[in-house]
Amino acid sequence: MIDPRHLTHLLAIHEQGSLSLAGQVLNLSQPALSNSIAVLEQRLGAPVLIRNARGAVVNELGAALVRRAREIRSVLEHADQEAMLLRRGRIGPLAVGVTPSLVEQFIPDVLEVLLAELPQLSISVIEGLDGPLNEALIAGELDVVVASVGQPNASPDITEELLISDPFLMAVHENSPLIARPHLKLSETLEELWVVPRPGGSAYAHTQAMFLNAGVDWPRRTLSTNSVALTHQLVARLGAVALVNRITARGWTTPVRTIPLSEAGHRKIGLRRRRSRETSPSLQAFAEIAAQVLQKHAVKL
């Protein structure tokens, strides 16, 4: 078995960029740290570091071990937090990741029910894009992510559970000439100021694919943001247009209206979990309540 201390030392070197800086963080001498890495490499029968004039970087094998070292660190931190909470008569911690479009109109409903059932639960909610959320999930920093599922090139370390399929709509100002139309086509919106997602998330990938599949050029005038609140304001105050899910649009007030868009498609919403993670009672409760709340949203839409 690999000694976990050696992985801790390798992680420190990776994060600090050199053995000397890592030794300062770990309160170890550089010879002691070098010996630790030598023992690890002897155990593996292969090097894990590439040393250069500026310090040291991990190679491919070292990078794989760094990922596991982060998981170990996260597990230990969770164990420490859980023990502290239990001593105080509480349970948790539960760390939930969520993409921007689900923050305002979904998470509050889930937390309202969850904390009514488990008032002693300690929970944190982290908003972010798909890539960083997946990385945090794999590293053990998150217990679950609520986001789009069924994306291509999904990590084998992550399992997905589909909960609902939510259609996209076009958000427009109530005074826009477009509002008179019962349905829209992308080709009819190209002269409008579009609010589009920034690259890096499933919303951008869906928007880009929508234009490509429809054979329509990218909008001529665009503003890019992943902020749902800012998107709402840009439609309301500048008369821009934007693609929005029906769940998100439920919270958007006048003067913003929505119109069906023929090429818009649907977004599959569900839960992502790390494949090797055991399901705690608090995580199981969250998953069940999230499914119930999303189904209620789907019925109301």
ABEGO torsion letter per residue (X at the ends): XBBAAAAAAAAAAAAAGBAAAAAAAAGBBAAAAAAAAAAAAAAAGBBABBBBAAEBBBBAAAAAAAAAAAAAAAAAAAAAAAAAAAAAGBBOBBBBBBBAAAAAAAAAAAAAAAAAABAABBBBBBBBBAAAAAAAAAAGABABBBBBBGBBGBBAABBBBBABBBBBBBBBBAABAAAABABBBAAAAAABBBBBBBBGBAAAAAAAAAAAAAGBBBBABBBBBABAAAAAAAAAAAGBBBBBBAAAAAABBOABBBBBBAAAEBBBBBBBBBAABBBBAAAAAAAAAAAAAAAAAAAAX
